[in-house]
């Protein structure tokens, strides 16, 4: 049975700009249950990046309550937040964020090194993840030997390697052509069907429609909860 894994209540984020406070998020309320595939859709300047940083525990709200996996994030110290980021959240970025001097296998192993996993187990798990994303024949290729779509698949494999509670994807097709982007979205839908919870930030309605729920962020306000036609 699905259960609530993320809850935001009246989340406000503001930044001091000279003499004034600029309010970027204006009382966000959002609940996500396990196994959901949700798109947060919004144009540039809507507050998407700020919201992603708060969901990913890279930043903290000015006010409001954020609960992730039953823990109140504002009550955690930096060490506990780092643990949350490494165990609970698998990050997938628009620019892939692969290390150029490491091959695909070593890139996928990176978060497992930080998690203190034994080398043999690390290698085994990284191989399994690359197999899952269809790159078993590219394990020893370096990023510059891979296409954009293949690099994003390595990034997805890396995000999956720690078996996180949430896959958090920031404009995951932004650096890809349309056909390659749709291949990546097909992989996302498959992962969601396998039970992975996915939160995807995007400005593109056609990409957002791959999710089973769409919420819209506009001028710091969150609306909607539309079930997409997929």
ABEGO torsion letter per residue (X at the ends): XBBBABBBBGBBBBBBBEABBBBABBGBBBBBBBGBBBBBBBBBGAGAAAAAAAAAGABBBABEBBBBGGBBAAABBAAAAAAAAAAABBBBBAAGGBBAABBAAAAAAAAAAAAGBBAAAAAAAAAAAAAAAGAAAAAABBAAABBAAAAAAAAAAAAAAAGBABBBBBGAAAABBAAAAAAAAAAAAAAAAAGBBBBBBBABAAAAAABABBBBBBGGBBBEGBBBBX
